[in-house]
Structures are given as C-alpha cells and as structure tokens.
C-alpha cells in the first residue's frame, strides 16, 4: 500500500523543485547551450563547405595549370619545329646559294682559264712564229752562205714545185 | 602485441565489477544491520525489508550498528487546522514514539508510513481525527532537492563551458554531456516533434536529465544517493503531469478537432453517445498515466531484484551459517549483474520517458493537411 500511496507533500515539493529546475535550466542553461551547439555546427558546416569550394578551386586551378603547361609545351614544340624548319630552309638556301656561287665561280674561272689559255696560245703562236722566222732566217743565212748551196736549194725548191 | 587490446578490455571489465561490487558490499553492509534489526524483532522478513528500502521515509537511514541507528533526521512540516507544526523527525525515534500528538502509522492500513494523529497520552491512532496536511521534507523530497541542486550546479558549469568554448571543441564535463544533449535533440526531439522541436527542447532536456540523474543516484546505496526518487509514484506522477500539461497546452486546432470531432468517423459514433470523445479523452489521460507507471515500475523492480538477491543471504543465514557462506558469493554476483543491468535501465527509462513525451507533443502539434481524411 505504501508503495503506491505517495504523500501529498511529496507531490507538492516535487512540483516546486521540478518547476524551479525547469525554470533555471530553461532560462540559463539550455538556450546558451543549444545556441552554442548550433553556432558550432553552422561554423563546421561552413568550414566544410569552404573547404569543398577551395578544393574545387584548387582542382580548376590545377587543371588550368596543366592546360597552361600543355599549351606552353605545345607552343615550345611548335617553336622548336618552326625553328628547325627555318634552319633547314636556311641551310638549304645557303647551300643552294653556295652551289650557285661555286658554279658561277667555276664557270668564271673556266672562262678565265680558257681566255688566258687562248691568249697564251696566241702569244705562244706569235712567239713561235717569230722564233721560227728567226730560226729560219738564221738557218737560211747559214745554209745559203755559199753560192753553191744557194743554187742547190733553188734547184730543190724548183723540183718540189714541179712535183706539186 | 595483439594481446594488449583484450587485456585492456578485461582490466576495464574487472574495474567495473570491482566498483559495482564495492557498491553492493556497501549495500549489503547497511542491509546487514537492518537485517539484524529485523531479526531482533523475530524472523527475517524479506518482504518488509525490501519495501522499507524502497518506500519514502521521514528520516534518512544510513546504517544500524548494534542498537544504534545512524540516520539523518529530516524536518517534519505539518499543517493541521491552519497551524504550521515543524519539528525534527528524530522526535519519533524511528517511529517508536509519538510527538505533539502525532506518530508514524505502523499498522497495516491505507495510511501506513504516513503521519497520523494519536489519541492523547497513548500510541493509539485517532481514527476519528482528520489527517494533518503533510509537507515534510522526507527522504525522497530531500533526494529531489539534492539532485535538483546537483543538476543546476553541473549544468550551470556546462553552460559556462559552452559559452567559453564557443566555436571550439568541447572540454571537460561539457564533452560528457554534449553527446547526450545532441542525442536528445537529434534522435528524440527532431524526429518526434518536427519543425517546432526547438520550443520543447528545454523541457525534454530537463526531463531527460532529471530522470537519468535520479535513476543513477538511486543506484548508489549510501547518502547522498540511495533515495528512490524515480521509483516513487508521486515523482513520476508529477513528471507525467507536466508532460500532460505541455502536450495539451501546445495542442493545435487539429489535435482538439481529432478529440472532439474526429473527421472520417460515422456520425452515429459521435451522437447521441459520444463514443469517440470518451475514447479520445481517455487516451489523453492514459498516455501520461502509462509514462508514470512505466518509470515507477521499472525503477522499483530493479531495486527489488537487487535487494532480493541480498535478502537471499539472510534467508539462508537463518537456516545455517554454512549455507549463507555458500550462497552469498552467488547472490553478490547476481546483485552485481542486476546492478549493471540497472545502469542500462537508468538510461533506457530516461530515454523512453523523454521519447514518448516528445512523441505525444509531436502528435499534438502535428499539422494535418487538407483532404488527408476521406469522408
């Protein structure tokens, strides 16, 4: 019987005590606690959100970096290739020019040589002619110094003419 | 290396056992003395012994050594015929004497354990006289005051810590209670009540921590613990009554409509005999009534089982010392086991009471949409 027959005074004090507890905790404890919890949760949420955003930005940044690098590499390759082509062209041109020049020089030299040779030949011919005449003169002089020999020569010459 | 983890667990388990064991020993030691007392007045009566430990009393009994009672006297406050009468409960000398014409009823009756008037000059109960209004600070009331004070001190500290650590990680006692606060908010209030949950959160949190604290304090056998606060029908009555008030005062239009004129019900069930009104109104009171009984019964049952196992020792002791020595280790083991179970029950009952309160509030504040009921 005692167990299920609580005293009126107990109920009275319990109402008062629980009321006071409810009032004090409800006024001074739960509002700041719940507010602080909410604030912290919000700040964590925000921090996470910001971290996500930063990661996203990082990703685009990295992507851009990669793209830039790739582009730069491409450009470098292109430049190198162009330079190489240019070099090849230049070398080719230079070679062609050099060949042309060389050929021109050779032709010139050849002409010059030919010309000089002709001149030398002409000169030689003239000199040979002069020398021949001189020699012939000297021979004739020595040969025909005696009247007998002169007569002989004339006869020989006449003989030759007759044969022809 | 792999052994260390299980070893730690084992050690932890032993430590818990040891703590609980020391509690039980403390329990048993005070029990021993009571048992002697009971034995001195004849045979050991386990039923009376258990009930005496569970029900409210006018003094806070700690132990009896030999014939000396060690107890804290509590103030008796009576209002009789418009007069305030205040005196110490030690005047009753443990219920054996009367004082100023009052005594503690010991006879088997409705008033057993309450203060009644005596016929002047005797120890006879004056049946004809009106019972005085009793506002005494009994053991349970003192227990309530202690726990309320403790709750206020602890949670003021927690609130201060929350203010100090605003935006930072919790520290100290704050981190002990924060998970519970979040648990009540996210697992109890939010899903049960819905979008208005914030309005009821202070009530639910106070309710939960009051019950939880008192359940735990009730498990400690010695002062300032040991007052069976949540295992007292008056206490659970008030708690359930507050839930009733909160539920019905926050009830919206559709809640009351569903009680007085539930839609979708044939008219002949409402008129001329308002069958549904009777059922719904009964429901309003049955819900908190069930809360009251559940908490009370659970806490009382736990205490009864622990005390029962301890009583076994004395029951067997009256049969022979050898029997008592052989039974007591087993009894202690079982009492420890139930004690551990009670730790769990302490939390579960506080949780269930709070959850059901939240669900009732949720039902009262729920918004019904048009056309939900088909006529």
Interface residues (C-beta under 8 A of the other chain):
Chain A: X1 X2 X3 X4 X5 X6 X7 X8 X9 X10 X11 X12 X13 X14 X15 X17 X18 X20 X21 X22 X24 X25 X26 X28 X29 X30 X31 X32 X33 X34 X36 X37 X39 X40 X43
Chain B: X51 X54 X55 X56 X77 X108 X109 X110 X112 X113 X114 X133 X134 X135 X136 X137 X138 X140 X141 X144 X145 X148 X151 X152 X155 X156 X158 X159 X162 X163 X165 X166 X167 X168 X178 X181 X182 X185 X198 X201 X202 X203 X205 X206 X209 X210 X232 X233 X234 X235 X237 X238 X239 X242 X300
